[in-house]
């Protein structure tokens, strides 16, 4: 089975090299891995007397980085004498955080072949490894296990429809046994692992709650955005896709609600930004164009850069989270930590926090443009109701904080 898996990994690598001829993200994936081992060696293979122990963190993309960041920074604080290597699988994470100053080396994860895994481990020689959520690369797992290095999964999440829990999942289940300990987000994940004999598991919760609380606790004011908002109610559409935009753009075009609106699409490429402006068909300004002279001249702000959405939510009165009319909603914890009620489309059931907040009344499922406009009007037009919903959201984050502390206590 390992041969079959590795064969598909090689095929995947060949496909990306071909796709790089036409696709910019695939090109970043390929180009970013050129010279990776040489750069690692140059950075880490110092003179024997100067070598420091290494701790390796791996994340898939930007969301998983933010999820694992509280633990990484807690590790950095507890063991400042150790070096930290941070790897990404996706360009969308690496390109945003490649200059992250809490890691000594930031780079890509090599393609998961046996040779690459062995070479990477021989260069890095970590004394401890952390993977975030569910980025399983089985040749790396095997090599880490063979080298007797502790491997921890943090904020791990499992669902019963995953291949680990199918009749044909024996090979994959065996590799879960190579993990030293799983820190899982919920009881479902804990029970699923225990049902297949994986007992090295702790219900710690989701470290992203610690991260979003930290963001909300920092000043991080944005004067130009503050001037744009001008003290009015603010509607934010975060991480939106085209099906989401088909729902909220009509509300903005009606101009019935006296709102300022911020649109932060998941894809901020020039083509997508142009498409949004064309479909909006009303005056709007892009974040890259914002200055003191024009900040208060428009009711719609389009975010054409990445990495700032979590800071923008502090300005929101109500937030619409993208993905619910597609493959699944994006992160709702970032707005909720600011006490912002959240709205999203019907594809939310995989996400515990969405289900929890719908049950408690801090979030709402929207099925149409009419539903959205009605609900936004209800929330923004009733200060007492808005305050009640905000308290529900803030209390939810407060209740769920603490996963990082549980993990660090386990590590000793």
TORTORZA-715537 format. One record per residue (C-alpha): residue number from 1; y, z, x. Coordinates in steps of 0.2 Angstrom, whole numbers. Layout:
N
REC   bakol       Y       Z       X
REC     NUM       Y       Z       X
...
END
This chain:
412
REC   bakol       Y       Z       X
REC       1       0       0       0
REC       2      12       4      14
REC       3       9     -14      21
REC       4      14     -21       3
REC       5      29     -10       3
REC       6      35     -15      20
REC       7      32     -33      16
REC       8      44     -32       2
REC       9      56     -23      13
REC      10      56     -38      25
REC      11      58     -50      10
REC      12      73     -40       4
REC      13      81     -41      21
REC      14      78     -60      22
REC      15      85     -62       4
REC      16     101     -52       9
REC      17     103     -63      25
REC      18     102     -78      14
REC      19     114     -71       1
REC      20     126     -66      14
REC      21     130     -85      16
REC      22     138     -84      -2
REC      23     141     -66      -7
REC      24     154     -55       2
REC      25     145     -38      -2
REC      26     129     -45       5
REC      27     138     -51      20
REC      28     145     -34      23
REC      29     128     -26      21
REC      30     121     -38      35
REC      31     136     -38      47
REC      32     138     -19      46
REC      33     120     -17      53
REC      34     123     -28      68
REC      35     124     -17      84
REC      36     120      -1      74
REC      37     107       5      86
REC      38     118       2     101
REC      39     133      11      93
REC      40     122      25      89
REC      41     115      26     106
REC      42     132      25     114
REC      43     139      39     103
REC      44     124      51     104
REC      45     115      48     120
REC      46     127      58     131
REC      47     123      66     148
REC      48     110      79     146
REC      49     121      94     148
REC      50     133      88     134
REC      51     120      84     121
REC      52     122      94     105
REC      53     109      96      90
REC      54     111      83      77
REC      55     110      85      58
REC      56     108      69      48
REC      57     114      66      30
REC      58     110      50      21
REC      59     117      44       5
REC      60     116      28      -5
REC      61     134      24     -10
REC      62     151      32     -13
REC      63     145      42     -28
REC      64     130      50     -19
REC      65     142      54      -4
REC      66     154      63     -16
REC      67     138      72     -23
REC      68     132      77      -6
REC      69     149      81       2
REC      70     150      99      -2
REC      71     134     103       7
REC      72     139      92      22
REC      73     155     101      23
REC      74     146     118      21
REC      75     134     113      35
REC      76     148     108      46
REC      77     157     125      43
REC      78     141     135      46
REC      79     136     126      62
REC      80     151     118      70
REC      81     142     116      86
REC      82     130     103      79
REC      83     134      85      77
REC      84     133      76      60
REC      85     127      58      57
REC      86     131      51      40
REC      87     122      35      35
REC      88     125      24      19
REC      89     114      11      11
REC      90     128       2       2
REC      91     144      -6       8
REC      92     154       1      -7
REC      93     151      18       0
REC      94     153      14      19
REC      95     168       4      18
REC      96     178      18       9
REC      97     171      33      20
REC      98     168      25      37
REC      99     182      35      44
REC     100     177      51      36
REC     101     182      65      49
REC     102     168      78      45
REC     103     155      67      53
REC     104     153      63      71
REC     105     145      46      67
REC     106     146      36      51
REC     107     136      20      49
REC     108     123      11      39
REC     109     105      15      36
REC     110      94       2      45
REC     111      82      -9      35
REC     112      67       3      31
REC     113      54      -5      42
REC     114      42       5      53
REC     115      50      -1      69
REC     116      68       3      63
REC     117      63      20      57
REC     118      55      24      73
REC     119      69      18      84
REC     120      83      27      73
REC     121      74      43      74
REC     122      71      42      93
REC     123      90      39      95
REC     124      96      52      83
REC     125      83      65      85
REC     126      89      76      71
REC     127      84      94      69
REC     128      87      93      50
REC     129      88      79      38
REC     130      97      78      20
REC     131      95      64       8
REC     132     105      64      -8
REC     133      98      62     -26
REC     134      85      49     -26
REC     135      87      36     -11
REC     136      68      35      -6
REC     137      64      25       9
REC     138      46      27      13
REC     139      45      22      31
REC     140      59      34      35
REC     141      50      48      25
REC     142      34      45      35
REC     143      43      45      52
REC     144      53      60      48
REC     145      36      69      43
REC     146      27      63      58
REC     147      41      70      69
REC     148      40      87      60
REC     149      58      87      55
REC     150      63      97      40
REC     151      69      85      26
REC     152      78      91      11
REC     153      83      81      -5
REC     154      99      88     -13
REC     155     104      85     -31
REC     156      88      77     -34
REC     157      85      69     -51
REC     158      68      64     -58
REC     159      63      56     -75
REC     160      46      54     -82
REC     161      47      35     -82
REC     162      48      34     -63
REC     163      34      27     -54
REC     164      30      44     -46
REC     165      23      49     -63
REC     166      13      34     -68
REC     167      -5      31     -66
REC     168      -2      19     -52
REC     169      10      31     -43
REC     170      -3      40     -31
REC     171       4      32     -15
REC     172      22      36     -20
REC     173      17      54     -25
REC     174       9      57      -8
REC     175      26      53       1
REC     176      35      66     -10
REC     177      24      78      -1
REC     178      32      74      15
REC     179      48      82       9
REC     180      51     100      15
REC     181      61     105      -1
REC     182      69      97     -16
REC     183      84     105     -24
REC     184      84      97     -41
REC     185      98      96     -54
REC     186      88     101     -70
REC     187      73     109     -77
REC     188      65      92     -82
REC     189      65      87     -63
REC     190      58     103     -58
REC     191      44     102     -71
REC     192      40      84     -67
REC     193      38      88     -49
REC     194      27     103     -52
REC     195      16      93     -64
REC     196      11      82     -49
REC     197       8      97     -37
REC     198      25      96     -29
REC     199      29     115     -28
REC     200      42     115     -14
REC     201      56     114     -27
REC     202      71     124     -32
REC     203      82     122     -48
REC     204      99     122     -39
REC     205     110     111     -51
REC     206     121      97     -47
REC     207     132      99     -31
REC     208     144      86     -39
REC     209     151     100     -50
REC     210     156     109     -34
REC     211     165      93     -27
REC     212     175      89     -43
REC     213     180     107     -44
REC     214     186     106     -26
REC     215     196      90     -30
REC     216     204      98     -45
REC     217     209     114     -35
REC     218     219     103     -22
REC     219     237      98     -25
REC     220     234      79     -21
REC     221     250      74     -31
REC     222     254      56     -32
REC     223     273      54     -35
REC     224     273      36     -40
REC     225     259      39     -53
REC     226     269      54     -59
REC     227     284      43     -61
REC     228     274      30     -70
REC     229     267      43     -82
REC     230     284      50     -86
REC     231     277      65     -95
REC     232     269      55    -109
REC     233     251      56    -115
REC     234     240      46    -103
REC     235     224      36    -107
REC     236     213      32     -92
REC     237     199      19     -92
REC     238     188      24     -77
REC     239     175      13     -68
REC     240     176       0     -82
REC     241     166     -16     -84
REC     242     170     -31     -95
REC     243     160     -25    -110
REC     244     170      -9    -109
REC     245     186     -18    -108
REC     246     182     -28    -123
REC     247     183     -11    -132
REC     248     198      -3    -125
REC     249     210     -18    -122
REC     250     213     -21    -141
REC     251     219      -3    -142
REC     252     232      -6    -129
REC     253     237     -23    -136
REC     254     240     -15    -153
REC     255     253      -3    -145
REC     256     251       8    -160
REC     257     248      24    -149
REC     258     263      29    -138
REC     259     253      30    -122
REC     260     254      26    -104
REC     261     237      18     -99
REC     262     229      17     -82
REC     263     214       5     -80
REC     264     203       8     -65
REC     265     189      -5     -65
REC     266     173      -3     -56
REC     267     176     -19     -47
REC     268     193     -20     -39
REC     269     191     -38     -31
REC     270     206     -49     -34
REC     271     196     -60     -46
REC     272     192     -45     -57
REC     273     210     -39     -57
REC     274     217     -56     -62
REC     275     204     -57     -76
REC     276     209     -40     -83
REC     277     228     -45     -83
REC     278     224     -61     -92
REC     279     213     -53    -105
REC     280     226     -39    -107
REC     281     240     -52    -111
REC     282     254     -39    -110
REC     283     265     -33     -96
REC     284     256     -22     -83
REC     285     258     -17     -65
REC     286     245     -15     -51
REC     287     244       0     -40
REC     288     247     -10     -24
REC     289     264     -16     -32
REC     290     270       1     -37
REC     291     286       8     -29
REC     292     301      19     -34
REC     293     310       5     -43
REC     294     296      -2     -54
REC     295     285      14     -57
REC     296     293      17     -74
REC     297     295      -1     -80
REC     298     277      -4     -88
REC     299     265       5     -99
REC     300     250      -1     -91
REC     301     244       2     -73
REC     302     229      -7     -65
REC     303     221       1     -50
REC     304     217     -12     -38
REC     305     211      -1     -24
REC     306     196      11     -22
REC     307     194      29     -18
REC     308     208      36     -29
REC     309     201      38     -46
REC     310     196      56     -45
REC     311     214      60     -41
REC     312     221      50     -55
REC     313     211      60     -68
REC     314     223      75     -66
REC     315     236      64     -76
REC     316     224      60     -90
REC     317     226      66    -108
REC     318     210      57    -113
REC     319     198      47    -103
REC     320     186      32    -107
REC     321     172      31     -95
REC     322     165      14     -91
REC     323     147       8     -91
REC     324     142      14    -108
REC     325     141      -3    -115
REC     326     131      -9    -100
REC     327     118      -1     -89
REC     328     124      17     -91
REC     329     140      27     -90
REC     330     148      32     -73
REC     331     153      49     -68
REC     332     161      60     -81
REC     333     162      76     -71
REC     334     178      70     -62
REC     335     189      70     -78
REC     336     180      84     -86
REC     337     185      96     -72
REC     338     203      93     -76
REC     339     200      98     -94
REC     340     201      80    -100
REC     341     190      75    -115
REC     342     179      60    -112
REC     343     174      45    -122
REC     344     160      32    -118
REC     345     149      19    -125
REC     346     131      22    -132
REC     347     121      20    -116
REC     348     124      38    -110
REC     349     107      47    -114
REC     350     101      47     -96
REC     351     115      58     -91
REC     352     113      77     -95
REC     353     131      81     -93
REC     354     135      68    -106
REC     355     123      75    -118
REC     356     128      93    -115
REC     357     146      89    -118
REC     358     143      79    -134
REC     359     133      94    -140
REC     360     147     106    -136
REC     361     161      95    -142
REC     362     170      90    -126
REC     363     164      72    -126
REC     364     162      58    -139
REC     365     151      42    -141
REC     366     161      27    -146
REC     367     153      12    -153
REC     368     168       0    -156
REC     369     186      -3    -153
REC     370     190       4    -170
REC     371     181      20    -166
REC     372     190      22    -149
REC     373     207      19    -157
REC     374     204      32    -170
REC     375     197      45    -159
REC     376     211      43    -146
REC     377     223      45    -160
REC     378     215      61    -166
REC     379     215      69    -149
REC     380     232      64    -143
REC     381     240      67    -160
REC     382     234      85    -161
REC     383     240      97    -147
REC     384     229     112    -154
REC     385     213     101    -154
REC     386     217      94    -137
REC     387     219     111    -130
REC     388     202     116    -138
REC     389     193     101    -131
REC     390     201     104    -114
REC     391     195     122    -113
REC     392     177     116    -117
REC     393     177     104    -103
REC     394     184     116     -90
REC     395     172     129     -95
REC     396     157     117     -93
REC     397     162     113     -75
REC     398     164     132     -72
REC     399     147     136     -79
REC     400     138     123     -69
REC     401     146     126     -52
REC     402     137     134     -38
REC     403     123     122     -32
REC     404     130     121     -14
REC     405     129     140     -12
REC     406     111     141     -18
REC     407     106     127      -5
REC     408     115     135       9
REC     409     107     152       5
REC     410      90     144       5
REC     411      94     136      22
REC     412      98     154      29
END
